[in-house]
Amino acid sequence: MRSIDDLDTPAILIDAGRAEANIARAQAHADSHGLNLRPHIKTHKLPYWAKKQVAAGAVGITCQKIGEAEVMADAGLADIFLPYNILGRAKLERLLALHRRVTLSVTSDSMETLEGLAATFTDAGHPLPVLVECDTGMGRCGVQSADEAVALARQIDKAKGLKFGGLMTYPAAGRAAEAEAWLAGAKQALATSGLACERISSGGTPDMWRSGEDSVVTEYRPGTYIYLDRYQVAKGVGNLDDCALTVLSTVVSHPTPTRAILDAGSKALSSDTLGLADFGELLGVAGARVTGLSEEHGNVTLSGYAKLRIGERVRIVPDHCCVVTNLFDQVHLISGEQVLEALPVAARGRTG
């Protein structure tokens, strides 16, 4: 069995035990609060982990692209949610083919999107569930009011090959109560209009832990929870010892006593900090932060008693693990210092 010392750098390491513990913890929370868990595979993009999540009790998975869903379907995942506006004939034809293979549901927030779906899906015997996407404060996609949600739901309900599947949102972080109130109002408006709303889907790892039994949300779509990262730690979701993903890197230069250079730059760590002050921190080296990135170089600022040496190999906890996963062709599952398996990031770069 190989050791991590045998790996070239930069490389992604996934602590398999930590990832499985994170899966179990989230599933236990969902079960105890009466929530269906539908993990978002955007974080790992691996059928290996998607199957582990379903085996632990998830009702299905969430994908952001048709290409990702196709990869997961090819691997045997059978219940897939695509919470994205699908537009254009080529994508709609692929979506129809996917619908014939798996249990599929999608979202819409406009008549334009709905018209394309209605023209493509015409089999009343096998209708496509369509959820109305709601903007509950994120300021991204989504209808802007309960009245708009009702109007779109009515149109879905009328379409021959579609059926109204419920409501979906991606709430702004830290504003779960605002999203809850929005969704409760929309659910009531739908009921007043004679439309049942049995599924209300929400997402975002940090706020999932604040959900309660009295929530109108029936389904949660966390993604980052499986690996965690510095942003999640900053939001109170675990600590660095819970973070399963690290980037293995080598110190290639040490120009000053307080500055070292790694072989992991923006093409390995990403410049997406999610508002944090730097780009990552080194495990086991207190006071060592990645404070600057160019394409192939990572600047490490050392403070306190932190010390590094040229040639030393270090492990970095990134700010946003989802983006980092998408930068590599493969990840290495590890247990301690041993490499268990190398897995291709199967859904990386898929289109649609």
Salt bridges, closest charged atoms under 4 A:
ASP15 OD2 - ARG18 NE 3.77
GLU20 OE2 - LYS52 NZ 3.24
GLU68 OE2 - LYS45 NZ 2.58
GLU70 OE1 - ARG94 NH2 2.85
ASP74 OD1 - ARG101 NH2 2.56
ASP79 OD1 - ARG38 NH1 2.82
GLU178 OE2 - ARG175 NH2 2.81
ASP207 OD1 - ARG210 NH1 2.51
GLU219 OE1 - ARG38 NE 3.03
GLU219 OE1 - ARG199 NE 3.19
ASP272 OD2 - HIS320 ND1 2.83
ASP278 OD1 - ARG230 NH1 2.60
GLU281 OE2 - ARG230 NE 2.93
GLU281 OE1 - ARG289 NH1 3.57
GLU295 OE1 - LYS267 NZ 2.76
GLU296 OE2 - LYS267 NZ 3.90
ASP319 OD1 - ARG230 NH1 2.76
ASP329 OD1 - ARG348 NH1 2.40
